[in-house]
Amino acid sequence: MAHGETVPMPEVHSRRTGIASVLRSQMRNIAPFLTLIFLSAFFAIASPSFATIDNVGNILTQVSVTGIIAVGLTFVILCAEIDLSIAAIANVTGIAVAFFTLQDSYVNIANVPMPGWAALLLALALCALLGAVNAFGLTVIGIPSFIMTLAMMQIAAGISAMLVRGQIAYKVPPLITTLGSSTIAGVPWIVIVAAIMLLLGHLVLTYTRFGRYVYMVGGNREAAEYSGLNVKLILGSVMVISAVCSGIGGMLGVAHFGSAQQNEFDTYLLDSIAAVVVGGTSLFGGRGGIGNTIVGLFVLGVLNNGLDHVNIDSFLKILIRGLILLAALVINVYAQRLRAKAAD
């Protein structure tokens, strides 16, 4: 094209249409990132104490347990399933590791003290077993994941109640205490563990055959079955992964909080689902990933922390979180409709 020559109108229109199409298709990824930037800027202006290195450390620590649990949940949602038992499994695993640890004499729990390594292994075995029960119900019996994990939420809560019977335990194995409540070079170990688990989840989903299978099952389950993929095995595996991640988060959470008791992790169900969905992972499966979950974690972390800095009513904070989750769901559904329309 010669210098000074104008671009034909059809070509300009085509470029604009192409840009608009890209923006619409990537809205699920762009919206959470823009939300994070907006919230960070708003709270930095509204409160001088928000935009500090110490507070960034606080945010990272606050989202660590949610991040660990959300790793496993990301696998489940990518398969177009849901796990409502994550918080209850986190709770029962944290209680179990304390139940198998020698407690101080003033703790009125008839527990079974064991060496630290045995307590850790038994707690991990428990959460894996509960995940396997979820997997069995989903893949063998054919119970929808929503109903199966709803039942498991009650089962895990019942086990928690039987173990501690309304009492509070405090001691956990030394390794769990260190990872949950200690620091190294000023960085909390729990933040490091969360970062490692998020990285491992990303590597598995991005660079392994199993990760590709997860996306295939979530993207088009019938096509995955026709291609010879063992869909039930993949679905069962992600349910176990979700339970184990929840269990690890539960054990470290107990050490971080300083106690193990009933209903300690109730808020983590909504927080973990919100982190995955607000980050942009599709509820319909096949799209998203750990990168989206990380963005979602920061959105929730910045929101919760920032609202504390500007002294907003605690009940209003719950409402605002709910509205942001609703907005994320609307974007999620709208993005799915756009993809379906484009496919037609």
Sequence and secondary structure as in RCSB ss.txt:
>XXXX:A:sequence
MAHGETVPMPEVHSRRTGIASVLRSQMRNIAPFLTLIFLSAFFAIASPSFATIDNVGNILTQVSVTGIIAVGLTF
VILCAEIDLSIAAIANVTGIAVAFFTLQDSYVNIANVPMPGWAALLLALALCALLGAVNAFGLTVIGIPSFIMTL
AMMQIAAGISAMLVRGQIAYKVPPLITTLGSSTIAGVPWIVIVAAIMLLLGHLVLTYTRFGRYVYMVGGNREAAE
YSGLNVKLILGSVMVISAVCSGIGGMLGVAHFGSAQQNEFDTYLLDSIAAVVVGGTSLFGGRGGIGNTIVGLFVL
GVLNNGLDHVNIDSFLKILIRGLILLAALVINVYAQRLRAKAAD
>XXXX:A:secstr
  TT    HHHHHHHHHHHHHHHHHTHHHHHHHHHHHHHHHHHHHH TTTSSHHHHHHHHHHTHHHHHHHHHHHH
HHHTT   TTHHHHHHHHHHHHHHTS   TT         HHHHHHHHHHHHHHHHHHHHHIIIII   HHHHHH
HHHHHHHHHHHHHHTT  B    HHHHHHHH EETTEEHHHHHHHHHHHHHHHHHHHSHHHHHHHHHHH HHHHH
HTT  HHHHHHHHHHHHHHHHHHHHHHHHHHHT B TTTTTHHHHHHHHHHHHTT  TTSSS  HHHHHHHHHHH
HHHHHHHHHTT  HHHHHHHHHHHHHHHHHHHHHHHHHHHHHH 
